[in-house]
Amino acid sequence: MATASPHEIAHKLGSGLLSFPVTHFKNDHSFDEAAYRENIGWLGQFDASGLFAAGGTGEFFSLTPPEVEQVVRAAVQEAPDGLPVIAPAGYGTATAVQMARSAESVGAHGILLLPPYLTEASQDGLVAHVKEVCAATTLGVTIYSRANAVYTEAAVAELADSCPNLVGFKDGVGNIEQMTRIYASLGDRLTYIGGLPTAEMFALPYLALGVTTYSSAIYNFVPKFALDFYNALRSGDNAFVINALNEFVIPYCNLRNKKQGYAVSIIKAGMTVIDRPAGPVRAPLTDLDAVELAELADLIKKVS
């Protein structure tokens, strides 16, 4: 894996389901590295095609840059051989460059470039931002289009032409027209990743647009169900997919939508339900209450 090229890593990511593990915290909200390492080993028993350490589900936005490096290093050291570990980079350009270099230094196999912090930016500004990060590392870079960094097809095409190590596009917007434009423009030059909250909800329509994989947060606590869903999707078993949506995914999303920030909080709650607790979420997120936790437990029983 260490000698694989950025495009080989991207091809591997696009060939199966992607794991976005939570980041474990102790009750005082400090990083629980021992528990995190043990969980990476447990997840490694299942057949994911990539592991994204300290991503959105891993509360990247609540970690300091040194903590991000610590989490990524732990993931690299504990992940099974052959499983690419993708590290995050984000915030302002200078910080993102520093994070990309840090990730490469601890052995990560790729970079997920999250949106810049706070400020809006023009397409020219976003292009300049991505170019600087790509130039700072030999690793393959996947851009995450969401929030204040929504890329047009022209911007993505310019970046693909200018940055040999730009290998992936992750969509967190859900605009079918825009995704169609990007796929029509770039084709198989990039690996496309579904990145909306509970990406299983969008997997069926997105598959036709070249989005062959997605970030599965529920993989954290129902990995077999998440893999069964993905395999049914890729094999064309739409009956299984629709039944799984009705039985679990849609009711789960209804629970997730009860409060802002629950897209992450509900994952840690799921870990608690299966007796693999990952600790509390950090502020500004909030944990599910006891009633919501019981509701989630009832849902998990249906697919476990």
TATADA-V909528 format. One record per backbone hydrogen bond with DSSP energy under -0.5 kcal/mol. CO is the residue of the C=O (numbers start at 1). NH is the residue of the N-H. Records with the same first field share a line. If there is no record, write none. Layout:
CO = NH, NH
//
This chain:
1 = 4
5 = 9
6 = 10
7 = 11
8 = 12
9 = 13
10 = 14
12 = 15
13 = 16
17 = 49, 50
18 = 216
19 = 52
22 = 24
24 = 32
26 = 29
30 = 26
31 = 33
32 = 36
33 = 37
34 = 38
35 = 39
36 = 40
37 = 41
38 = 42
39 = 43
40 = 44
42 = 45
43 = 46
46 = 48
49 = 84
50 = 19
51 = 53, 86
52 = 55
55 = 60
56 = 59
59 = 62
60 = 63
64 = 68
65 = 69
66 = 70
67 = 71
68 = 72
69 = 73
70 = 74
71 = 75
72 = 76
73 = 77
74 = 78
75 = 79
80 = 83
82 = 84
84 = 51, 86
85 = 109, 110
86 = 53
87 = 112
89 = 114
92 = 96
93 = 97
94 = 98
95 = 99
96 = 100
97 = 101
98 = 102
99 = 103
100 = 104
101 = 105
102 = 106
103 = 108
104 = 107
109 = 140
110 = 87
111 = 113, 142
112 = 89, 114
113 = 144
115 = 91
117 = 119
122 = 126
123 = 127
124 = 128
125 = 129
126 = 130
127 = 131
128 = 132
129 = 133
130 = 134
131 = 135
132 = 136
133 = 136
134 = 137
140 = 111
141 = 167, 168
142 = 113
143 = 145, 170
144 = 146
145 = 172
146 = 149
149 = 146, 151
152 = 156
153 = 157
154 = 158
155 = 159
156 = 160
157 = 161
158 = 162
159 = 163
162 = 164
163 = 166
165 = 141, 167
167 = 191
168 = 143
169 = 171, 193
170 = 145, 172
171 = 195
174 = 176
175 = 179
176 = 180
177 = 181
178 = 182
179 = 183
180 = 184
181 = 185
182 = 186
183 = 187
186 = 189
187 = 190
191 = 169
192 = 213
193 = 171
194 = 215
198 = 201
199 = 202, 203
202 = 206
203 = 207
204 = 208
205 = 208
206 = 209, 211
207 = 210
210 = 192, 212
213 = 194
214 = 18, 216
215 = 199, 217
216 = 20
217 = 220
218 = 221, 222
222 = 226
223 = 227
224 = 228
225 = 229
226 = 230
227 = 231
228 = 232
229 = 233
230 = 234
231 = 235
232 = 236, 237
233 = 236
236 = 238
237 = 241
238 = 242
239 = 243
240 = 244
241 = 245
242 = 246
243 = 247
244 = 248, 249
245 = 250
248 = 252
249 = 253
250 = 254
251 = 255
252 = 256
253 = 257
255 = 258
256 = 259
259 = 262
261 = 264, 265
262 = 266
264 = 267, 268
265 = 269
266 = 270
267 = 271
268 = 272
269 = 273
270 = 274
271 = 276
272 = 275
278 = 25
282 = 285
289 = 293
290 = 294
291 = 295
292 = 296
293 = 297
294 = 298
295 = 299
296 = 300
297 = 301
298 = 302
299 = 302, 303
300 = 303, 304
//
